């Protein structure tokens, strides 16, 4: 089976990650930070080490400003609901995942800035959408549909200029595209641990820049200030409530170190090369349309396409059953992105190349797509 559904989750994990997860689940298992005994302190040390590794990955000065979560969806909800809890409106883009669109819709006050037909957002359009009550700007770093990478640094500069909090969804780029919160003017960064970073499922986190006003949306035991009925107002305790998944967080730390040792730029170069070769091999096929444009400097390793006359879910099913290739067809929890790209009625087939894929797999996929487009 050729696995190419990496935008959903990476399937192959580095051996160091698997070994860490098993060891800390069985031998070194403890409730981190919930006691002064050696096991609890050891668990707290594992979480702290993972935070330090993650901080280095994202150019974060203080690792204590990172709270680990079950994934990017929870991190995004924490950020959006936490900022807008006391009022204000948000600006989002049409390329956002439902993990952004649904919480802002629930809060009620938001403006959608539409990207162009290839899925790229114009920073000037975001600045033009700012209103007196705009409190938050949210933008995905790369679309989970088309792979289009947004001009985050420019958008962040606009947010900083107007004193607006800037939240970036890095679910599709953490571990495969270079990210630096200082250079990109990022105030809040939500990331997934199980996709580009190749960490365990159920891992992710939220970075909160110091002095950013954020209210916790979940309260409870933190291991600190237990004598108070008020949630701690300092990071990471403010957001890390309840028992943490210490074994998975420790394994995520290992995944971060593996990715850094391998080289984020190297990973991006590899994935882009595979995506470019795939596009070149199918772009001329009759009835095949590639979404997101062909400028590889503005996209990651994700490629979405449609085949005339074949529903996207059916095409994905054929690739699985006949060719043993795992991809995803449909609307990818991002309907507005599909509306932007002109595929709101059909959906699309999405392919996501990861660091463990190779050119031979690209050739097999391209051949399969060409055959399907001819009537398979």
VOPAGU-2260 file (C-alpha; in pm, 1 decimal, decimal comma):
REM VOPAGU-2260
SITE   aa  ch    i         X         Y         Z
SITE  UNK   A    0       0,0       0,0       0,0
SITE  UNK   A    1     127,4     346,5     -93,0
SITE  UNK   A    2      26,5     593,0     178,2
SITE  UNK   A    3     -28,8     950,3      56,1
SITE  UNK   A    4    -275,8    1086,8     309,6
SITE  UNK   A    5     -12,6    1275,4     508,1
SITE  UNK   A    6    -220,6    1596,9     541,8
SITE  UNK   A    7    -456,3    1390,9     761,1
SITE  UNK   A    8    -177,8    1221,6     956,0
SITE  UNK   A    9     162,5    1072,8     895,3
SITE  UNK   A   10     146,7     694,8     909,6
SITE  UNK   A   11     514,2     605,5     934,1
SITE  UNK   A   12     686,2     732,7    1247,7
SITE  UNK   A   13    1060,2     753,5    1319,6
SITE  UNK   A   14    1183,5     462,6    1531,3
SITE  UNK   A   15    1293,1     705,1    1803,1
SITE  UNK   A   16     934,7     828,0    1835,2
SITE  UNK   A   17     788,7     479,4    1863,3
SITE  UNK   A   18    1052,3     372,0    2116,5
SITE  UNK   A   19     990,4     682,3    2329,4
SITE  UNK   A   20     614,5     631,7    2324,4
SITE  UNK   A   21     639,7     266,2    2428,6
SITE  UNK   A   22     900,5     324,2    2699,7
SITE  UNK   A   23     724,9     618,8    2860,7
SITE  UNK   A   24     387,5     443,9    2842,5
SITE  UNK   A   25     502,2     124,4    3012,5
SITE  UNK   A   26     823,0     180,4    3209,5
SITE  UNK   A   27     831,6     552,4    3280,9
SITE  UNK   A   28     459,6     629,3    3306,9
SITE  UNK   A   29     358,5     903,3    3552,9
SITE  UNK   A   30     123,2    1198,0    3604,3
SITE  UNK   A   31     349,8    1489,8    3523,2
SITE  UNK   A   32     360,1    1773,6    3773,1
SITE  UNK   A   33     103,7    1623,5    4010,1
SITE  UNK   A   34     335,4    1550,0    4300,7
SITE  UNK   A   35     685,4    1594,7    4439,0
SITE  UNK   A   36     789,6    1230,9    4407,8
SITE  UNK   A   37    1046,9    1121,5    4153,7
SITE  UNK   A   38     801,5     975,6    3903,9
SITE  UNK   A   39     590,9    1291,6    3882,4
SITE  UNK   A   40     902,2    1508,8    3859,5
SITE  UNK   A   41    1040,7    1283,1    3588,2
SITE  UNK   A   42     719,6    1320,5    3388,7
SITE  UNK   A   43     726,7    1698,4    3430,4
SITE  UNK   A   44    1084,1    1693,7    3304,1
SITE  UNK   A   45     977,8    1506,8    2989,0
SITE  UNK   A   46     708,7    1765,7    2915,5
SITE  UNK   A   47     949,0    2053,3    2979,7
SITE  UNK   A   48    1210,4    1897,8    2749,8
SITE  UNK   A   49     952,2    1856,8    2472,9
SITE  UNK   A   50     853,4    2222,3    2514,8
SITE  UNK   A   51    1216,8    2331,0    2485,3
SITE  UNK   A   52    1262,2    2127,7    2165,9
SITE  UNK   A   53     942,4    2272,5    2021,3
SITE  UNK   A   54    1046,2    2625,9    2112,3
SITE  UNK   A   55    1371,0    2585,0    1919,1
SITE  UNK   A   56    1177,6    2454,7    1618,1
SITE  UNK   A   57     954,6    2761,9    1602,2
SITE  UNK   A   58    1204,6    3028,3    1713,7
SITE  UNK   A   59    1024,3    3079,5    2046,2
SITE  UNK   A   60    1232,5    3245,3    2317,0
SITE  UNK   A   61    1046,7    3109,8    2622,3
SITE  UNK   A   62     937,4    2745,0    2609,3
SITE  UNK   A   63     704,4    2812,4    2902,3
SITE  UNK   A   64     474,1    2991,5    2658,2
SITE  UNK   A   65     385,3    2660,6    2489,9
SITE  UNK   A   66      89,2    2455,1    2610,5
SITE  UNK   A   67      50,0    2101,2    2478,4
SITE  UNK   A   68    -293,4    1992,0    2357,9
SITE  UNK   A   69    -458,4    1693,1    2191,0
SITE  UNK   A   70    -400,8    1853,0    1851,2
SITE  UNK   A   71    -431,6    2168,2    1643,4
SITE  UNK   A   72    -813,4    2170,1    1662,0
SITE  UNK   A   73    -816,3    2211,4    2039,6
SITE  UNK   A   74    -533,3    2463,8    2020,4
SITE  UNK   A   75    -726,7    2673,0    1766,3
SITE  UNK   A   76   -1042,0    2661,5    1976,6
SITE  UNK   A   77    -844,8    2765,8    2284,2
SITE  UNK   A   78    -697,4    3058,9    2094,2
SITE  UNK   A   79   -1012,5    3179,3    1917,4
SITE  UNK   A   80   -1258,8    3136,6    2202,6
SITE  UNK   A   81   -1001,9    3260,5    2452,4
SITE  UNK   A   82    -942,0    3584,7    2262,7
SITE  UNK   A   83   -1304,1    3653,6    2168,1
SITE  UNK   A   84   -1456,9    3545,4    2498,0
SITE  UNK   A   85   -1493,7    3904,8    2614,5
SITE  UNK   A   86   -1604,3    4051,2    2281,2
SITE  UNK   A   87   -1452,2    4176,2    1958,9
SITE  UNK   A   88   -1456,4    4038,6    1606,6
SITE  UNK   A   89   -1222,7    3825,7    1396,0
SITE  UNK   A   90   -1094,0    3824,6    1040,3
SITE  UNK   A   91   -1044,7    3483,9     880,7
SITE  UNK   A   92    -964,4    3369,7     527,3
SITE  UNK   A   93   -1167,4    3152,9     294,6
SITE  UNK   A   94    -891,3    2890,2     303,4
SITE  UNK   A   95    -942,9    2802,0     668,3
SITE  UNK   A   96   -1020,1    2459,0     807,3
SITE  UNK   A   97   -1342,7    2410,0    1002,7
SITE  UNK   A   98   -1130,8    2408,1    1319,0
SITE  UNK   A   99   -1111,8    2784,3    1262,1
SITE  UNK   A  100   -1440,5    2854,3    1086,1
SITE  UNK   A  101   -1667,1    2676,0    1331,9
SITE  UNK   A  102   -1538,1    2845,1    1649,1
SITE  UNK   A  103   -1547,0    3193,2    1493,3
SITE  UNK   A  104   -1895,7    3119,4    1361,5
SITE  UNK   A  105   -1999,7    3012,7    1710,6
SITE  UNK   A  106   -1874,2    3343,4    1849,9
SITE  UNK   A  107   -2075,4    3522,7    1580,1
SITE  UNK   A  108   -1864,6    3824,8    1483,2
SITE  UNK   A  109   -1624,9    3762,3    1197,4
SITE  UNK   A  110   -1534,0    3865,0     843,1
SITE  UNK   A  111   -1415,6    3626,5     571,1
SITE  UNK   A  112   -1144,3    3754,5     336,9
SITE  UNK   A  113   -1157,6    3556,4      13,7
SITE  UNK   A  114    -844,8    3418,7    -147,2
SITE  UNK   A  115    -792,4    3413,8    -524,9
SITE  UNK   A  116    -880,6    3118,7    -748,2
SITE  UNK   A  117    -551,9    2945,6    -661,5
SITE  UNK   A  118    -605,7    2979,9    -288,5
SITE  UNK   A  119    -372,2    3271,8    -213,9
SITE  UNK   A  120    -467,3    3553,1      21,6
SITE  UNK   A  121    -378,1    3915,1     -55,0
SITE  UNK   A  122    -252,6    4082,4     267,5
SITE  UNK   A  123    -396,8    4413,2     147,7
SITE  UNK   A  124    -744,1    4259,3     149,7
SITE  UNK   A  125    -696,1    4160,6     511,4
SITE  UNK   A  126    -588,9    4512,7     606,3
SITE  UNK   A  127    -889,1    4656,0     422,8
SITE  UNK   A  128   -1121,5    4430,8     625,5
SITE  UNK   A  129   -1004,6    4562,3     964,1
SITE  UNK   A  130   -1278,5    4728,2    1168,8
SITE  UNK   A  131   -1257,6    4922,2    1497,5
SITE  UNK   A  132   -1362,2    4610,2    1693,7
SITE  UNK   A  133   -1128,4    4367,6    1513,4
SITE  UNK   A  134    -946,1    4179,7    1787,2
SITE  UNK   A  135    -809,5    3876,4    1604,0
SITE  UNK   A  136    -676,3    3782,7    1259,2
SITE  UNK   A  137    -657,9    3410,6    1182,1
SITE  UNK   A  138    -477,6    3259,6     884,9
SITE  UNK   A  139    -371,9    2910,8     789,6
SITE  UNK   A  140      -3,3    2881,0     702,2
SITE  UNK   A  141     -78,3    2632,4     424,1
SITE  UNK   A  142    -412,9    2512,5     294,4
SITE  UNK   A  143    -502,3    2155,2     381,6
SITE  UNK   A  144    -672,9    2136,7      41,2
SITE  UNK   A  145    -447,8    2302,7    -216,5
SITE  UNK   A  146    -119,4    2328,0     -27,7
SITE  UNK   A  147     -99,0    2701,3     -99,8
SITE  UNK   A  148     133,5    2875,0     146,7
SITE  UNK   A  149      15,6    3213,8     265,5
SITE  UNK   A  150     234,8    3526,4     313,7
SITE  UNK   A  151     228,2    3493,5     691,1
SITE  UNK   A  152     504,0    3744,5     768,3
SITE  UNK   A  153     329,1    4019,2     567,7
SITE  UNK   A  154      -7,4    3949,3     727,9
SITE  UNK   A  155     158,4    3940,2    1068,7
SITE  UNK   A  156     320,3    4278,0    1005,7
SITE  UNK   A  157     -23,9    4423,4     927,4
SITE  UNK   A  158    -167,9    4275,7    1247,1
SITE  UNK   A  159     122,2    4414,3    1451,6
SITE  UNK   A  160      83,7    4756,8    1289,8
SITE  UNK   A  161    -282,0    4773,8    1397,6
SITE  UNK   A  162    -233,2    4614,3    1739,5
SITE  UNK   A  163    -439,5    4307,0    1650,2
SITE  UNK   A  164    -364,0    3956,3    1775,6
SITE  UNK   A  165    -242,8    3727,5    1497,0
SITE  UNK   A  166    -318,8    3353,6    1513,8
SITE  UNK   A  167    -160,9    3113,5    1263,5
SITE  UNK   A  168    -281,6    2758,3    1199,3
SITE  UNK   A  169      35,3    2556,8    1133,3
SITE  UNK   A  170    -129,4    2214,3    1127,0
SITE  UNK   A  171      -9,8    2156,7     769,0
SITE  UNK   A  172     337,6    2309,6     801,7
SITE  UNK   A  173     483,6    2222,7    1141,5
SITE  UNK   A  174     775,8    1992,3    1069,1
SITE  UNK   A  175     779,7    2044,7     694,3
SITE  UNK   A  176     798,4    2421,7     638,3
SITE  UNK   A  177    1030,4    2659,8     828,5
SITE  UNK   A  178     846,6    2864,6    1093,2
SITE  UNK   A  179     979,1    3145,7    1313,5
SITE  UNK   A  180     729,5    3329,0    1532,3
SITE  UNK   A  181     947,4    3638,9    1560,8
SITE  UNK   A  182    1023,0    3677,6    1191,4
SITE  UNK   A  183     659,8    3606,1    1101,2
SITE  UNK   A  184     506,9    3836,4    1367,1
SITE  UNK   A  185     300,2    3549,1    1511,8
SITE  UNK   A  186     121,9    3603,6    1844,8
SITE  UNK   A  187     -56,3    3267,3    1866,5
SITE  UNK   A  188      59,7    2952,6    1688,1
SITE  UNK   A  189    -146,9    2634,2    1678,7
SITE  UNK   A  190      32,2    2321,6    1563,4
SITE  UNK   A  191     -27,9    1952,1    1511,3
SITE  UNK   A  192     221,1    1692,5    1626,3
SITE  UNK   A  193     110,8    1392,0    1421,2
SITE  UNK   A  194     132,4    1529,1    1065,0
SITE  UNK   A  195     451,5    1686,0     929,3
SITE  UNK   A  196     632,1    1630,1    1258,9
SITE  UNK   A  197     551,8    1255,3    1243,1
SITE  UNK   A  198     472,4    1243,1    1613,3
SITE  UNK   A  199     198,3    1040,2    1784,7
SITE  UNK   A  200    -170,9    1091,5    1718,1
SITE  UNK   A  201    -341,9    1311,6    1973,6
SITE  UNK   A  202     -60,2    1562,3    2007,9
SITE  UNK   A  203     -25,9    1930,5    1928,2
SITE  UNK   A  204      -1,3    2260,3    2105,1
SITE  UNK   A  205     -52,5    2632,7    2128,5
SITE  UNK   A  206     213,4    2901,7    2161,3
SITE  UNK   A  207     100,1    3223,5    2328,2
SITE  UNK   A  208     319,4    3532,7    2302,4
SITE  UNK   A  209     375,5    3706,0    2635,9
SITE  UNK   A  210     125,2    3980,9    2718,2
SITE  UNK   A  211    -134,4    3844,3    2473,6
SITE  UNK   A  212    -472,5    3853,2    2648,6
SITE  UNK   A  213    -623,7    3506,8    2642,5
SITE  UNK   A  214    -891,0    3358,1    2869,4
SITE  UNK   A  215    -885,9    2983,1    2939,8
SITE  UNK   A  216   -1183,6    2790,8    2807,8
SITE  UNK   A  217   -1110,6    2479,0    3017,3
SITE  UNK   A  218   -1037,3    2496,2    3389,2
SITE  UNK   A  219    -948,3    2246,0    3657,2
SITE  UNK   A  220    -645,3    2083,2    3811,5
SITE  UNK   A  221    -307,9    2219,0    3704,0
SITE  UNK   A  222     -80,4    2106,3    3987,0
SITE  UNK   A  223     -29,2    2471,5    4081,0
SITE  UNK   A  224    -222,5    2717,9    4300,7
SITE  UNK   A  225    -439,8    2431,9    4423,8
SITE  UNK   A  226    -559,3    2645,3    4714,4
SITE  UNK   A  227    -732,7    2888,0    4474,8
SITE  UNK   A  228   -1061,7    2846,0    4289,0
SITE  UNK   A  229    -925,0    3063,2    4010,9
SITE  UNK   A  230    -743,8    2917,0    3711,1
SITE  UNK   A  231    -374,9    3018,8    3706,6
SITE  UNK   A  232    -315,2    3319,5    3482,5
SITE  UNK   A  233      34,5    3215,9    3378,4
SITE  UNK   A  234     154,2    2984,0    3103,7
SITE  UNK   A  235     154,4    2694,5    3050,0
SITE  UNK   A  236     -63,7    2611,4    3353,1
SITE  UNK   A  237    -334,7    2849,5    3231,5
SITE  UNK   A  238    -401,8    2616,4    2936,6
SITE  UNK   A  239    -265,1    2277,0    3046,8
SITE  UNK   A  240    -553,4    2153,0    3260,2
SITE  UNK   A  241    -595,1    1794,7    3375,6
SITE  UNK   A  242    -379,2    1490,4    3321,7
SITE  UNK   A  243    -138,4    1539,7    3034,6
SITE  UNK   A  244     -58,7    1263,5    2787,6
SITE  UNK   A  245     302,0    1259,4    2901,2
SITE  UNK   A  246     417,9     957,7    2696,7
SITE  UNK   A  247     282,3    1108,7    2374,3
SITE  UNK   A  248     422,8    1454,0    2454,6
SITE  UNK   A  249     764,9    1303,0    2524,5
SITE  UNK   A  250     746,0    1114,5    2193,3
SITE  UNK   A  251     646,6    1438,4    2020,4
SITE  UNK   A  252     961,9    1594,6    2161,7
SITE  UNK   A  253    1161,3    1314,7    2002,1
SITE  UNK   A  254     979,5    1372,8    1672,8
SITE  UNK   A  255    1071,4    1741,1    1684,1
SITE  UNK   A  256    1438,4    1657,6    1738,9
SITE  UNK   A  257    1436,5    1404,7    1454,0
SITE  UNK   A  258    1281,5    1660,2    1218,1
SITE  UNK   A  259    1536,0    1924,0    1317,3
SITE  UNK   A  260    1825,2    1682,5    1274,1
SITE  UNK   A  261    1694,3    1582,8     932,5
SITE  UNK   A  262    1645,3    1947,8     838,8
SITE  UNK   A  263    1312,6    2127,1     783,5
SITE  UNK   A  264    1434,4    2288,2     460,6
SITE  UNK   A  265    1545,9    1946,1     337,6
SITE  UNK   A  266    1203,7    1798,8     415,9
SITE  UNK   A  267    1028,3    2082,9     232,8
SITE  UNK   A  268    1258,5    2047,7     -68,5
SITE  UNK   A  269    1190,5    1672,6     -87,6
SITE  UNK   A  270     813,5    1704,2     -58,2
SITE  UNK   A  271     797,9    1988,5    -310,6
SITE  UNK   A  272    1003,7    1790,9    -560,4
SITE  UNK   A  273     763,4    1496,5    -537,0
SITE  UNK   A  274     462,4    1726,4    -571,9
SITE  UNK   A  275     617,2    1901,9    -870,6
SITE  UNK   A  276     693,4    1573,4   -1046,3
SITE  UNK   A  277     339,7    1450,6    -985,2
SITE  UNK   A  278     187,7    1772,1   -1122,0
SITE  UNK   A  279     408,3    1758,3   -1430,7
SITE  UNK   A  280     297,1    1399,8   -1495,7
SITE  UNK   A  281     -77,9    1463,8   -1474,8
SITE  UNK   A  282    -122,3    1828,9   -1577,0
SITE  UNK   A  283    -167,1    1742,7   -1945,5
SITE  UNK   A  284    -402,7    1449,9   -1882,8
SITE  UNK   A  285    -744,3    1491,2   -2037,0
SITE  UNK   A  286   -1004,7    1601,1   -1783,5
SITE  UNK   A  287    -757,2    1646,4   -1497,3
SITE  UNK   A  288    -741,0    1981,3   -1320,3
SITE  UNK   A  289    -477,9    2059,4   -1057,5
SITE  UNK   A  290    -582,3    2305,0    -785,8
SITE  UNK   A  291    -363,6    2575,2    -636,4
SITE  UNK   A  292    -141,1    2677,3    -927,1
SITE  UNK   A  293     198,5    2540,5   -1023,2
SITE  UNK   A  294     437,8    2783,4    -851,6
SITE  UNK   A  295     621,6    2539,6    -625,2
SITE  UNK   A  296     776,0    2822,1    -422,8
SITE  UNK   A  297     428,1    2903,0    -295,5
SITE  UNK   A  298     305,0    2558,0    -199,9
SITE  UNK   A  299     401,9    2256,5       7,5
SITE  UNK   A  300     379,6    1885,5     -72,7
SITE  UNK   A  301       0,0    1874,4     -92,1
SITE  UNK   A  302    -166,9    1845,8    -433,4
SITE  UNK   A  303    -542,0    1838,2    -496,7
SITE  UNK   A  304    -700,4    1762,1    -831,1
SITE  UNK   A  305   -1028,0    1676,6    -999,6
SITE  UNK   A  306   -1108,9    1436,8   -1283,7
SITE  UNK   A  307   -1396,4    1530,8   -1512,0
SITE  UNK   A  308   -1689,9    1295,9   -1484,0
SITE  UNK   A  309   -1565,6    1114,1   -1173,6
SITE  UNK   A  310   -1678,3    1214,0    -825,1
SITE  UNK   A  311   -1377,3    1277,4    -601,6
SITE  UNK   A  312   -1474,6    1018,5    -342,7
SITE  UNK   A  313   -1515,9     757,2    -617,6
SITE  UNK   A  314   -1172,5     841,5    -761,3
SITE  UNK   A  315   -1014,6     800,0    -417,9
SITE  UNK   A  316   -1196,6     469,4    -376,4
SITE  UNK   A  317   -1061,2     343,8    -711,1
SITE  UNK   A  318    -707,5     446,2    -616,3
SITE  UNK   A  319    -743,8     247,9    -296,2
SITE  UNK   A  320    -917,2     -65,2    -424,3
SITE  UNK   A  321    -751,9    -106,5    -764,6
SITE  UNK   A  322    -412,3      60,8    -724,3
SITE  UNK   A  323    -355,6      26,5    -347,3
SITE  UNK   A  324    -288,9     397,0    -304,2
SITE  UNK   A  325    -429,6     580,3      -0,7
SITE  UNK   A  326    -546,9     937,6     -68,9
SITE  UNK   A  327    -850,6    1138,2      39,9
SITE  UNK   A  328   -1145,8    1250,2    -169,1
SITE  UNK   A  329   -1414,6    1497,1     -66,2
SITE  UNK   A  330   -1426,2    1840,2      92,8
SITE  UNK   A  331   -1156,1    1793,1     360,4
SITE  UNK   A  332   -1339,6    1985,0     636,1
SITE  UNK   A  333   -1276,7    2306,5     441,6
SITE  UNK   A  334   -1583,8    2385,9     231,8
SITE  UNK   A  335   -1501,6    2755,8     187,6
SITE  UNK   A  336   -1162,6    2659,3      47,8
SITE  UNK   A  337   -1335,3    2442,7    -210,2
SITE  UNK   A  338   -1573,6    2726,8    -288,9
SITE  UNK   A  339   -1269,5    2949,9    -340,4
SITE  UNK   A  340   -1108,6    2693,7    -571,9
SITE  UNK   A  341   -1428,9    2626,4    -765,1
SITE  UNK   A  342   -1479,9    2270,9    -639,2
SITE  UNK   A  343   -1764,8    2324,6    -394,6
SITE  UNK   A  344   -1990,0    2088,9    -594,5
SITE  UNK   A  345   -1739,5    1814,3    -670,1
SITE  UNK   A  346   -1483,1    1816,6    -393,4
SITE  UNK   A  347   -1134,5    1704,8    -492,5
SITE  UNK   A  348    -886,2    1422,8    -460,4
SITE  UNK   A  349    -606,5    1523,4    -224,2
SITE  UNK   A  350    -256,4    1378,4    -227,7
SITE  UNK   A  351      -7,4    1468,3      44,0
SITE  UNK   A  352     358,4    1377,1      -4,8
SITE  UNK   A  353     561,9    1326,0     312,2
SITE  UNK   A  354     926,2    1283,0     395,8
SITE  UNK   A  355     903,1     902,4     360,0
SITE  UNK   A  356     750,5     900,9      11,7
SITE  UNK   A  357     962,3     858,0    -301,1
SITE  UNK   A  358     968,2     910,7    -679,1
SITE  UNK   A  359     869,8     552,7    -758,1
SITE  UNK   A  360     545,3     608,8    -569,2
SITE  UNK   A  361     487,7     933,3    -758,4
SITE  UNK   A  362     520,0     750,3   -1089,8
SITE  UNK   A  363     271,4     481,8    -982,6
SITE  UNK   A  364      22,3     742,9    -866,5
SITE  UNK   A  365      54,7     952,4   -1182,9
SITE  UNK   A  366       7,0     644,2   -1399,7
SITE  UNK   A  367    -303,1     548,5   -1202,9
SITE  UNK   A  368    -453,3     897,6   -1235,7
SITE  UNK   A  369    -393,4     899,5   -1611,1
SITE  UNK   A  370    -564,6     561,4   -1645,8
SITE  UNK   A  371    -861,1     671,0   -1435,4
SITE  UNK   A  372    -898,2     988,7   -1641,7
SITE  UNK   A  373    -922,4     773,7   -1954,5
SITE  UNK   A  374   -1203,0     565,9   -1808,2
SITE  UNK   A  375    -997,0     313,6   -1606,0
